[in-house]
């Protein structure tokens, strides 16, 4: 049986460069239609499963 590893990714950068839009695209598989300014932090979760043999 394969073990399941977890990875947490922290996205940092200057304001207005599209960090929240990138994370939303990667987690939801859709473009953020009308992005607004994120104040503080935004959290999004995506679970990926893969098995190594």
Secondary structure, 3 states (H helix, E strand, C coil): CCCCCCCCCCCCCCCCCCHHHHHHHHHHCCCCCCCCCCCCCCCCCCCCCCCCC
